[in-house]
Amino acid sequence: FSFYRHPIDYDVHPRLKQKLPPEAGANNFLTRLLSDVHSGDIGFKELGIAKQVIRQVTVTGTRDLMAESLFRTGKYFGWVPVSGTGTKDGEEKDDIIAKSCIDNQLQAFPGERYADHNSREWQVFYNANKMDCQLYELARSTWRAQIQTIIPLTLQKKRAGEDDEDEEDGDEELQPAAEGGR
């Protein structure tokens, strides 16, 4: 899974750009990182590679929707809160615990900054980081698309016939639902 923030917020964590060699310059950090091109000019090929990484490789989250992103990622991977039960009967209680924990942890982190898109500073920044701005918008679009395509682990198990009842009966090497298909 990956979480994306708007390029204008990269300086909130200045060590991010230290991963690039000095000759890479200060522009399009994320495009360079995802396409593995750290120096020289980058173009549409590198942007395309970075877009494919976001679309096909990651469960996507964004900084502006961090709480929802963390919750969705946790549901997808089947994470259970420390004091949760991890059962179908306790799922609602587990969700409340998880949301409360996430909200408590995120209170200490700064939100995103918003820029005046008509200002000279924004225009200079955008021209230097146009590809990263496009990647961020793609990450937001992928986040919205994954609402329909990222299926929580409990639902995946239910559809595969591996409900809580199956787990309580004993962990068998091969579940009956998987025997016929292989």
PELINSUL-V199446 format. One record per residue. N is the residue number from 0. RES is the residue in one letter. OMEGA is omega in whole degrees, 0 to 359 (999 if undefined). Layout:
# PELINSUL-V199446
n:N res:RES omega:OMEGA
n:N res:RES omega:OMEGA
This chain:
# PELINSUL-V199446
n:0 res:F omega:180
n:1 res:S omega:176
n:2 res:F omega:184
n:3 res:Y omega:174
n:4 res:R omega:179
n:5 res:H omega:182
n:6 res:P omega:180
n:7 res:I omega:181
n:8 res:D omega:180
n:9 res:Y omega:183
n:10 res:D omega:173
n:11 res:V omega:179
n:12 res:H omega:189
n:13 res:P omega:180
n:14 res:R omega:178
n:15 res:L omega:183
n:16 res:K omega:179
n:17 res:Q omega:179
n:18 res:K omega:180
n:19 res:L omega:175
n:20 res:P omega:184
n:21 res:P omega:183
n:22 res:E omega:180
n:23 res:A omega:182
n:24 res:G omega:185
n:25 res:A omega:184
n:26 res:N omega:174
n:27 res:N omega:181
n:28 res:F omega:185
n:29 res:L omega:178
n:30 res:T omega:178
n:31 res:R omega:182
n:32 res:L omega:184
n:33 res:L omega:180
n:34 res:S omega:179
n:35 res:D omega:174
n:36 res:V omega:190
n:37 res:H omega:179
n:38 res:S omega:180
n:39 res:G omega:181
n:40 res:D omega:173
n:41 res:I omega:183
n:42 res:G omega:184
n:43 res:F omega:178
n:44 res:K omega:180
n:45 res:E omega:176
n:46 res:L omega:178
n:47 res:G omega:178
n:48 res:I omega:180
n:49 res:A omega:178
n:50 res:K omega:179
n:51 res:Q omega:178
n:52 res:V omega:181
n:53 res:I omega:184
n:54 res:R omega:192
n:55 res:Q omega:189
n:56 res:V omega:189
n:57 res:T omega:161
n:58 res:V omega:194
n:59 res:T omega:172
n:60 res:G omega:178
n:61 res:T omega:183
n:62 res:R omega:181
n:63 res:D omega:177
n:64 res:L omega:187
n:65 res:M omega:182
n:66 res:A omega:179
n:67 res:E omega:180
n:68 res:S omega:179
n:69 res:L omega:180
n:70 res:F omega:180
n:71 res:R omega:179
n:72 res:T omega:178
n:73 res:G omega:179
n:74 res:K omega:181
n:75 res:Y omega:183
n:76 res:F omega:178
n:77 res:G omega:179
n:78 res:W omega:180
n:79 res:V omega:178
n:80 res:P omega:184
n:81 res:V omega:181
n:82 res:S omega:180
n:83 res:G omega:182
n:84 res:T omega:181
n:85 res:G omega:179
n:86 res:T omega:179
n:87 res:K omega:180
n:88 res:D omega:182
n:89 res:G omega:186
n:90 res:E omega:181
n:91 res:E omega:178
n:92 res:K omega:178
n:93 res:D omega:180
n:94 res:D omega:179
n:95 res:I omega:179
n:96 res:I omega:182
n:97 res:A omega:180
n:98 res:K omega:179
n:99 res:S omega:179
n:100 res:C omega:180
n:101 res:I omega:180
n:102 res:D omega:179
n:103 res:N omega:182
n:104 res:Q omega:185
n:105 res:L omega:180
n:106 res:Q omega:184
n:107 res:A omega:185
n:108 res:F omega:180
n:109 res:P omega:176
n:110 res:G omega:179
n:111 res:E omega:175
n:112 res:R omega:177
n:113 res:Y omega:184
n:114 res:A omega:173
n:115 res:D omega:185
n:116 res:H omega:177
n:117 res:N omega:183
n:118 res:S omega:177
n:119 res:R omega:180
n:120 res:E omega:180
n:121 res:W omega:181
n:122 res:Q omega:178
n:123 res:V omega:180
n:124 res:F omega:183
n:125 res:Y omega:179
n:126 res:N omega:180
n:127 res:A omega:186
n:128 res:N omega:184
n:129 res:K omega:182
n:130 res:M omega:178
n:131 res:D omega:176
n:132 res:C omega:177
n:133 res:Q omega:178
n:134 res:L omega:179
n:135 res:Y omega:178
n:136 res:E omega:176
n:137 res:L omega:178
n:138 res:A omega:177
n:139 res:R omega:178
n:140 res:S omega:178
n:141 res:T omega:178
n:142 res:W omega:180
n:143 res:R omega:180
n:144 res:A omega:182
n:145 res:Q omega:173
n:146 res:I omega:182
n:147 res:Q omega:187
n:148 res:T omega:179
n:149 res:I omega:185
n:150 res:I omega:179
n:151 res:P omega:183
n:152 res:L omega:181
n:153 res:T omega:178
n:154 res:L omega:176
n:155 res:Q omega:180
n:156 res:K omega:180
n:157 res:K omega:180
n:158 res:R omega:180
n:159 res:A omega:180
n:160 res:G omega:180
n:161 res:E omega:181
n:162 res:D omega:178
n:163 res:D omega:181
n:164 res:E omega:179
n:165 res:D omega:181
n:166 res:E omega:181
n:167 res:E omega:180
n:168 res:D omega:182
n:169 res:G omega:179
n:170 res:D omega:179
n:171 res:E omega:180
n:172 res:E omega:184
n:173 res:L omega:180
n:174 res:Q omega:181
n:175 res:P omega:182
n:176 res:A omega:183
n:177 res:A omega:184
n:178 res:E omega:186
n:179 res:G omega:186
n:180 res:G omega:187
n:181 res:R omega:999
